């Protein structure tokens, strides 16, 4: 039977019950993280948990466990479920209280922490051949730096991409590219990697942070700068990153071929460097 984490305990999934008045269910009042598991170990687990606490702090949500307790519970969970190649989804909501837009009295309710693990293969074929994407208006709120449960605009954009046979929707605000529906987006021009700055308009992805570190350590030019859809469509290379997509080449956008239609040399180099990072 599958085990899950429910408020500090590891239980059978069938035993974990969330109340109908949980504020995550009624308001999306909570935050979440997804952590990759390679060879039975969390990859960048500390960074993900740190961001979970940062997101919670931005919405004045107290997590009822320490960072160390969250990490320890998560590692125990993947051992219990025997996950070798997969991911862990975790979330914290503000807890259960009578429905009101105002925060409940913190002395009478506390955050609800849940998590589960699952086997997830690497998307090896897509990583090798690249994927197609569309562009779409970024209709999300102005605090995209918070990894909140409110994902309906992301879901709509991702579904539009899927309906067009594409892997991802690349979002833009009035022509300025921000990020993907569930990824960060990069262009490569003249062997320079460019991605949107880590402002309130994007989520500062953990894989994004790894990519920028790899660029800095390996003399790959990079810049955190705004760029336009027109520049996206004229880029030498495009790639996206996320926990489960890793460093994913994009070879077609809105039906327009990127470069020669194959993953570019800078993207390939970063993929190789990322593979080494995963294996440490």
C-alpha positions in Angstrom: 0.0 0.0 0.0 1.1 3.5 -0.7 2.3 5.6 2.2 1.8 9.4 2.6 2.7 12.1 5.0 -0.2 13.6 6.9 0.6 16.2 9.6 3.9 14.6 10.7 2.8 11.0 10.5 3.4 8.5 7.7 0.1 6.7 7.0 -1.5 4.5 4.5 -3.0 6.8 1.8 -6.5 5.6 2.7 -6.1 6.8 6.2 -5.3 10.4 5.3 -8.4 12.5 5.3 -8.7 16.3 4.7 -11.7 18.2 6.0 -14.1 19.8 3.6 -13.4 23.2 5.1 -9.7 23.0 4.6 -8.7 26.4 3.3 -6.5 24.8 0.6 -9.6 23.1 -0.8 -11.9 26.2 -0.5 -9.5 29.1 -1.2 -6.3 27.6 -2.6 -4.8 29.1 0.6 -1.6 27.2 0.7 1.8 26.5 -0.9 3.5 23.5 -2.5 6.7 22.0 -3.8 7.7 19.1 -6.1 11.1 17.5 -5.4 12.8 15.1 -7.8 14.1 11.8 -6.6 17.1 10.2 -8.4 18.5 6.9 -7.2 16.3 7.0 -4.1 17.6 10.4 -3.0 16.1 13.8 -3.0 17.7 16.2 -5.6 18.1 19.7 -4.3 15.8 18.8 -1.4 17.1 21.5 0.9 16.6 24.2 -1.7 13.0 23.1 -2.4 12.1 23.0 1.3 13.7 26.4 1.8 11.5 27.8 -1.0 8.4 26.1 0.6 9.1 28.0 3.8 9.8 31.2 1.9 6.5 30.9 0.0 4.6 30.2 3.2 6.2 33.3 4.8 5.0 35.5 1.9 1.4 34.5 2.6 1.8 34.6 6.4 1.3 30.9 6.7 3.1 29.1 9.6 4.3 25.6 8.7 3.9 23.4 11.8 7.2 21.6 11.4 10.8 22.7 11.0 12.8 22.4 7.8 14.7 19.5 9.2 11.5 17.7 10.2 10.1 18.2 6.7 13.2 16.8 5.1 13.5 13.9 7.4 9.8 12.9 6.9 10.2 13.2 3.2 13.3 11.0 3.1 11.5 8.4 5.2 8.5 8.6 2.9 10.5 7.7 -0.2 12.2 4.8 1.7 8.8 3.5 2.8 7.5 3.6 -0.7 10.7 2.3 -2.3 10.8 5.2 -4.8 14.1 5.2 -6.8 13.3 7.4 -9.8 10.3 9.7 -9.1 9.1 12.8 -7.3 7.6 14.0 -4.0 4.7 16.4 -4.0 4.2 18.3 -0.7 1.8 21.0 0.3 0.8 23.1 3.3 -2.5 24.8 3.7 -3.7 27.2 6.4 -5.8 24.4 7.9 -9.5 23.9 8.7 -11.8 26.7 9.8 -15.3 28.0 9.2 -15.3 29.5 5.7 -14.3 33.2 5.8 -11.9 35.2 3.6 -10.2 36.5 6.8 -7.4 34.3 8.2 -8.6 32.0 11.0 -7.4 32.6 14.6 -3.9 30.9 14.6 -4.5 29.8 18.2 -7.5 27.7 17.0 -6.2 26.2 13.8 -2.8 25.2 12.4 -1.4 24.4 9.0 -2.0 21.1 7.4 1.1 19.4 5.9 0.7 16.6 3.4 3.0 14.8 0.9 3.1 11.8 -1.3 5.7 10.2 -3.5 5.4 8.6 -7.0 7.6 6.9 -9.5 8.2 9.3 -12.5 10.6 8.3 -15.4 12.9 10.8 -17.0 11.4 12.2 -20.3 14.4 10.8 -22.2 13.0 10.9 -25.7 11.8 14.5 -25.3 15.2 15.5 -23.8 17.0 14.0 -26.8 14.7 15.3 -29.6 13.2 18.5 -28.1 9.6 19.6 -27.9 7.2 22.1 -29.4 5.6 25.0 -27.6 3.0 27.7 -28.1 3.0 31.3 -26.9 0.1 32.6 -24.7 -0.9 35.6 -22.8 0.3 35.5 -19.1 -3.0 36.1 -17.3 -1.8 35.1 -13.8 -1.7 37.3 -10.7 1.3 39.5 -9.9 2.9 37.3 -7.2 4.2 34.4 -9.3 7.2 34.3 -7.0 5.0 32.5 -4.5 4.5 28.8 -5.3 0.8 28.9 -4.3 -1.9 26.4 -4.9 -3.7 28.8 -7.2 -2.8 27.3 -10.6 -5.9 27.7 -12.7 -4.3 30.1 -15.3 -1.4 27.7 -15.6 -3.7 24.8 -16.1 -5.6 26.6 -18.8 -2.4 27.6 -20.6 -1.0 24.0 -20.4 -4.2 22.6 -21.7 -4.2 25.0 -24.6 -0.7 23.8 -25.5 -1.8 20.1 -25.2 -4.8 20.8 -27.4 -2.4 22.0 -30.1 -0.1 18.9 -29.6 2.5 20.9 -27.8 4.5 20.3 -24.6 4.4 23.7 -23.0 2.9 27.2 -23.2 5.4 30.0 -23.1 3.8 33.0 -21.4 4.2 36.7 -22.0 2.9 40.0 -20.6 2.3 42.5 -23.4 5.0 40.8 -25.5 7.6 40.4 -22.7 8.3 36.7 -22.1 8.0 35.6 -18.5 8.1 31.8 -18.1 6.2 28.7 -19.1 3.0 27.4 -17.6 5.1 25.1 -15.4 8.6 25.9 -16.3 11.2 28.6 -16.7 12.1 29.7 -20.2 15.5 30.6 -21.8 16.7 31.7 -25.1 20.3 31.4 -26.5 21.6 34.1 -28.8 25.2 34.1 -30.0 26.0 31.4 -27.3 24.6 33.6 -24.5 21.8 32.2 -22.3 19.1 34.8 -21.4 16.2 34.3 -19.0 13.7 36.6 -17.3 15.0 38.1 -14.0 13.7 36.5 -10.8 11.1 39.1 -10.0 7.5 38.8 -8.8 6.5 37.9 -12.3 8.1 34.5 -12.3 8.9 31.6 -10.0 12.6 31.4 -9.3 12.8 27.7 -10.2 15.2 25.4 -8.3 16.4 23.9 -11.6 16.7 27.5 -12.9 19.1 28.2 -10.0 21.1 25.1 -10.8 21.4 26.2 -14.5 22.6 29.6 -13.6 25.2 28.1 -11.2 26.3 25.7 -14.0 26.7 28.6 -16.4 28.7 30.6 -13.9 31.0 27.6 -13.1 31.6 26.6 -16.7 32.1 30.0 -18.4 28.8 29.9 -20.2 27.6 33.5 -20.8 24.2 34.2 -19.2 22.1 37.2 -18.4 18.9 37.7 -16.4 17.2 40.1 -18.7 13.7 40.7 -20.1 13.2 39.8 -23.8 10.4 39.9 -26.2 8.4 37.3 -28.1 10.1 38.5 -31.3 13.5 37.7 -29.8 12.1 34.3 -28.7 11.1 33.5 -32.2 14.5 34.6 -33.6 16.6 32.8 -31.0 19.4 30.4 -31.9 18.2 28.0 -29.2 15.3 27.8 -26.7 15.0 25.5 -23.7 12.8 25.3 -20.6 13.6 23.9 -17.2 11.6 22.4 -14.3 11.9 19.7 -11.7 10.5 17.0 -13.9 11.4 18.4 -17.3 15.1 19.0 -16.3 16.7 20.9 -19.2 14.3 20.5 -22.1 15.1 21.7 -25.6 12.3 23.5 -27.5 12.7 23.1 -31.2 9.4 24.7 -32.4 7.3 27.6 -31.2 3.9 28.5 -32.7 4.8 26.2 -35.6 8.1 28.1 -36.3 11.3 26.0 -36.2 13.9 27.1 -33.8 17.4 27.2 -35.3 17.9 24.1 -37.4 15.1 22.3 -35.7 17.4 20.3 -33.4 18.6 20.9 -29.8 21.5 23.3 -29.9 25.0 23.0 -28.6 24.6 25.2 -25.6 21.5 23.3 -24.5 23.3 20.0 -25.0 26.3 21.2 -22.9 24.0 22.2 -20.1 22.2 18.9 -20.3 25.5 17.1 -19.9 26.5 19.3 -16.9 23.1 18.8 -15.3 23.5 15.1 -15.7 26.8 15.3 -13.8 25.1 17.4 -11.1 22.3 14.8 -10.7 24.9 12.1 -10.2 26.7 13.8 -7.3 
